[in-house]
Amino acid sequence: MKITKRAVFTLSLSGFAPLVLADEASQAFIPLTVKTSSAQDEAKGFIEDSSVTGSTRNWFAKEKGKRGLTWGINKGNGVTERTGSRDTWVQGTIVNYTSGFTQGTVGLSTEVAAYNTVALEQGKGRVAGGGNRTLTDHNGEAVDQWTKAGLANLKARVSNTVLTAGRQSMNTPVLAFIGNRALPSSFEGVSLHSAEFDNLDFDLGTFSRVSPRTEQSLSKFRTEYGNGTTTDQVNIFGLNYQPLKSLTTSLYASNVKDVWNQYYFGASHELGDASVLGLTTGFNYYKTKDAGSSKMGAIDNDTYSLSLTATHKAHSLTLAFQEVRGDEYFDYLHETNAIFLANSLFSDYNGPNEKSFQVGYGLDMAGYGVPGLKFSVYTARGWGIDGTHYKGGGYDGIQAQDGESHYEYGFGTSYAVQSGPLKASTVRATYSAHRASANQVDGSLNELRVVTTIPFQIL
């Protein structure tokens, strides 16, 4: 049955080929060439090229539990009261100082960013422990305001290669900052980014701590879905290569010390012309295998997603299939966004042996004379979640997931200011609903989010 469905799906796509190819995007090969220019040769000086910029984000969310989902409120004396709703309202502000690079063969630079959050909603019963949304104290009370150094690093540059040491931001398939709250996460370590070729660049890094979105102190790395096992070291290596004008690829690997080795391959290909019909194909694949002392137990997981997005002028339609092959979750590091999979939505659709499918539609109103205004709607469903064959270790409890399923739907709108003093400011409102069977990990809830982000420049 699976083979038949896939064959029919493939044939249906082939029927669109003549239209897609009506104005085909260039498939020309790009030779691997060394850059003729050097970023360091263009350095303007440590002070001369420095800047002070930032942003402030108003982040509001209202959650409502369904099918018995509740959050705990610490009432003191060991008493916890349950509530079916949770509210978040915080203001996060970033002020970032970035120096220029000194001139010479080796350029030196620094970057320092202060992160501040003010809790606009402080009702103990409303924030319901805060989670990863509102920072609370040991009594469950919201911390009214707090500040930390979100970034603090030194950089050295030779030609087009930069070495960074300290607290920094990374965005790779195996270690990526997550910015879906009032403030983003960041990482403590050393990294090297080399872009000496026109269509090939490399990343290399070793990291010891993560600065979470809603915490003041640094934390050890741990997995998102595991039992709380921590590690002191995460090593990454990877490259991004563009062999064709229409094709970009990425190949990455990471070692989470004594937990796993994880390997990633991704590719994105463009075909046609969006003014007639464009088709973007995305493929993502992760292989995760336990490593070292295997603190999380045996892990042997293969997870992939395949997405197809057809675009015609202002309209886009996305179909995406995702599959987990393994008796444990497809997992990634907590406080990161290192899950470059098509169906990572409200839910990650990463349960043991889970299959999922998504349909999404987007409308860009620039095509109708309103640039900056966009609408989207989507639905996704996951099925076949089966952890009954898990042998034990870091995901104990997953064995109860036997034939679990879930689904979600959502819609949203966003607007980016196009000009004036508030240029590039954005407002986004989204509504999501998720429904799960009894033992699916995400539970059932509705959520409304309204997020406003305003960038600014001081110097």
N, C-alpha and C positions, 0 to 999 in steps of 0.2 A: 504493500500500500504506500509506504514512504517513497519508494522509487517511482511509482506511477504519478504521485502528486508532484514530485519534483520535475518529472519529465514534462507533464502538462504545463507547469509553471514556466519551464524553459521555452517550450514551444510558443506560449503566449507572448513572451518577450520578443522572440524572433519575429513575430508579426509586426512589431513596431520598428524594426530595423530600417526599412526604407525611409520612414519619416525622420528617425533620429539622425540618419546619415545625410539628410538633406543639406546640412551645412556643418559638416563634421569638424570638430575641434582638431587642431594639429596633433598628429601622432608621431611627429618627427623625433628622432633620436637626438639626445643631447650628449655630446662627447664630454668626457671627464677632463676638465681643464683647470689649471691653477689660476687663482685670481691674479689679475695684473695690478690691482690696487691693494693697499694696506691701510686698514683702519687706524693703525698706530701712527703711520706717516701723516695722517690728517689731524692728530691730536692738537687741541688748542690750548691746553694747560689746565692745571688742577683747579685754579680759581676761575679762570676765564670761561670755562665751559661748565661751571657748576650750576645747579638749579635746585629750587625748593618747590615741590609740587605736592599734591595730595588729593584726597577725596573724602567725602562724608556720605555715609549710607544710612538711610532710615529703613529699618527692617522690621516688618510687622507680619505676624502669622497667628492664625486662630485654628486650632485643631479640635476636632470632635471625634471621640472614639465611638466605634460601632461594634456590634456583636460582642459586647462585654469588654472591649479594650479600655483600660483605665491607666492613670498615672498616680504615683504616690505623693502624698503631702506629709512631711514630717511634722507631727503635732507635739513632739517632745516626749520625754520619759519612755522612749521606745515605742510610741504609738504612731502608726501610719494610717492615714485616712486616704481612701481612694476617690478619684474624681474622673469624670468622663470627658473633661475638656482641659486644654492647656493653651495659654496665651503667651505670646512673645512680642515685645516691642522694645527695640534697642536702637541706639544711634552709635554707629561705629565711624571713627574718623582716623585717617592716616595722614601724617605729615612726613614727607620723604625728602631727605637731602641727598643729592647725588653729585659728587664732584666730577670734574673732567679728568682726563688722563694727562699725567705729566708728559712732556715731550721727550724724545730720545728713543733709543732702540727698545728699551723696556719702559712702558708707561705704568704709573701707579695711580690708583683711584680708590675712592671709598663710597659706601652707601650706608646711610643710617635712616631708619624709619621708626617713628613713634606711633604706636597703635593705642587708641583710647576708645572705651565704650562707656556709654551712659545708659543705664537701665531705665527706660521710660515707664515700663510696667514692672512694679515691684511688689504687687500683691502676692503674698506667699501661696495662697490658695489658687492663684491664677497661673503663676509660672510653674507650679507643680514639680519642683525639683530642678527645673532649668534644662536638664539634659545637656546637649551640645549647642544650646541656643542662648540661655541666660546664665551667667556665672552666679552661683549661689554659695553661701557659706555652709558650715557643717549642720546648721539648724534648718537649712532649706530656704533661708532668706536671700533675696536677690541682693547682690553687691551693687550699690547704687552707681558707682563709677570706678573704673580701674584703667591703668596704663601699663604698657610694657614696650620693650624694644622688639618690634616685629622683625626688623632687618638690622644687621650690624655686621658689615664685612669689609674686607680689603681685597682689591683686585690688582693683578699684574697682567699686562698685555704685551705680547710680542706679535707683530704683524696682525693677523686676524684670529689669534688664539688668546683666550682669557682664562687665567687661573683665579678662582674666587675662594677665599677662606673666611669662615664665620657663618652667621645666620643669613640665609639666603632663600630665594624662591626658585623652585625647579618645576618644569612641566614636561615630563617624559611619561611613556606608557607604564613604567615600573615604579616611578616615584614622581608624584605630581602634587602641587599645592591644591587645596580645595578652597574655593572662594564663594560658596553658596550661603554664607551667613553674613553678619555685619562686618566681620574681619576675616581675612584669609589665614591659612596655616603657613608655616615656613619651616626650614630645616637647618640644623647646625652641622656643619661639616666643611669639606673641601671638594671643589669640583673644577673640571677643566672643560671648556667648550672651544672646539677648534673648527673654524670655517675657512680653511685655506683654499678650498675648491669652490667653483661656481655652483655646483649642484650636489655637493656632498659635505656633510658636517658630522662631527663626532662629539659625544658627551662621555665623560668619565667622572666618577665621584665616589666619595665615601662619607657616610653621615652617621652621627651617634645619637642625636636627639631630634625631636619634633616640637615645634611651638604650636600648640593646638589653637583652634579658632576661638574657643571660649575658656581659656585658662591663662593665668599670668605666668606660670613657670614652665620650664621645659619638661618634657616627658620622654621616657624610653619608647621606642617603637614597639607596637604590638599589632596583631592582626585584627581586621575588622570583625570577623565572625568567629574567632577562636575563643579559647577559655581564659584569656587574659595573659597568656605567656608573653614575656617581653624579651627584647634583644638590645644589645648595645651597639650593634653595627649593621649598616646596610650599605652594600657596595653596588654600583650600577655601571654599566657600559652600554653604549649604543651608537647607532648612526642613522642618519636620514639621507636618502639618496633619491634623486629625480632622474631616472634614465630617459624619460620621454617628457615632452612638454605637457602631456595630458596625464602623466602617471607619477605619483609620489609614493615612496615606500619608506618603512622604518623597521629596524631590527634592533632589539634591545634585550639585555639580560641583567638580572639582579641576583644578588646573594643576600638573603636575610639570615644573618649568622645563626647557625644551629636550628634553623626553622625550615627554610626552603631555598631552592634555586628556581627562578622564574624566567621564562623566555617568551619574547613577544615578537610577532611579525604582523605588520599592518600595511595595507595598500589602498590607495584611492585613485580611481581612474575616471576621467571625464570624457564624454562623447557627445557630439552634436552641439547645438547652439540653443541656449535658453530662449532666444527670441522666436524660435520655431519649436523645438523640443530638445532639451538636453537631458542626458542621463549620467548620473554620478553613481558609481559602484564603490562600495566600501567593504573591505574585508579586514577582520581583526582576529588574531589567534594567540592564545596564551597556553603555554605548557608549564605546569607547576609540579615540582618534585621535591620531596623532603631532602634535607641536607644536614651535614654535620651530625650533631647528637640528636637530631629529630625531636626537638622539644614538643612539637605538636603531633607527634606520632607519624605514621606512614601517610604520605600524600602522593597521589598520582592522578593528576587532573588535566584534562584537555578541554578547553573552552573556546568557542569561536562564534563570530557573528558575521552575517552577510546582509548588507543593506543596499537597496536600490532607490534612488531618488530621481523622479522625473520632474523636470521643470519646464513650464511653458509661461513665458513672460512673468506675470506676478504670482503665478500659482506653482506650488510644488506638492508632490505626493510621494511619501516615503513608505516602503515596505521593508521590514527587517525581520530576519529569522536568527535565533540564537540558540545554542545548545551547549549544555555542560555534560561532559563525559567523565564521570568520576563519582565515587560514593561519598565525597565530602563537598562542601561549598567550593565554588571558585572564590578564592579569597585574595585580599589585597591589604595593604597596610592602613591601619586606623589613622584618621586625620589626614588622609591623602585622597586624591581623586584618580588613583592609578588603576582605573577600570575603563579602558578605552574600548568599550563594547557598545553596540548599537542600542541594546535594550536596557541600558542602565538609565532608568527613569526615576519615578518615585520609588519603585522597587528596583533592585539590581537584577532580578531574574537569574540568580546564580545558585539556586538550590541544587543538591545532589541529583544528577541525571535529569535536570530540568530542560525542557524545551519551551521556547516562547516565540511569540509573533507580535509585531507591532504594525499598526497602520497610522500614519500621521499626515496632516494636511497643513500647509502654511500659505499665508497670503501676505504679500508685500505691497502695501498701499502706495509705494512710490510709483508703481505702474499706473495708478489712478490719480496721480497728482498730489499725493500726501506723503512725501518722503519722510522716513523715520518711523512711520506707523506700521506695525505688523500684528497679525493675528495667527494663532495656531490652535489646532485641536488634534487629539490623538487618542488611541485606545491600544491596550496591550493585554495579552493573556499568557500565563505560564501554566504548564501542566506536566504531569508525569514525575513529580518530585518524589524521589525514592532514596531514603537514607538507611533502609533496613539492612543493607549489606556492609555498612561501615563497621570496621573492626575495633574502633575505640582509639582514644587519644585526645587530641585537642578539640574535637568537635563532639564530645559525648553529649547525648541527648538528641542528636540528629536522627538516631535510629527510629524515633517516633514518627518521622515523616514518611508516610506510606501512601503514595498516590495523591499527594497534596496538590492543590491548584490555587490560582488566584488571578485576579484581573484588576485593571485600573483604567481610568479614563481621565482626561483633563483638557482644559482649554485656557488660553491666556492671550493677553495683548501687551504690547510694549510700545513705547514711544521714545525716540531719541531726538533731543532738541537739535536743530540743524544750524542755527546761527545765534548771534547775540551773546550777552555775557554768560548765559547758561548753556552755551554750545557743548554738545556731547553729554549733557545730563540725560539720564534715562529714568523712566518710570515703567515698572513691569508689574502686572497683576496676573496671578494664576490661581486656578481652582483645580484641585486634584481629589479624586476619590479612589480608594483602594479597598478591595474586598478579598478576604482570604479564607481558606478552609481552616479547620481547627488547629492544625499544627504547623501551618506555614509561618515563617519567622516574622514577617512584617506586620501581621494583624490587619484589622479593618478600621479605617478612619477616613474622614474628610478633612481637607486643609485648604484654607484661603491664605495667600501670601500677597502682600503689596510691598514692593521694594523700590525705593527711590535713591539713586546714586548721583551725586553732584561732584564733578572734578573741579579742581582749582589750581592756580599757579601763583605762588608768592614771589618767586624770583626766577 
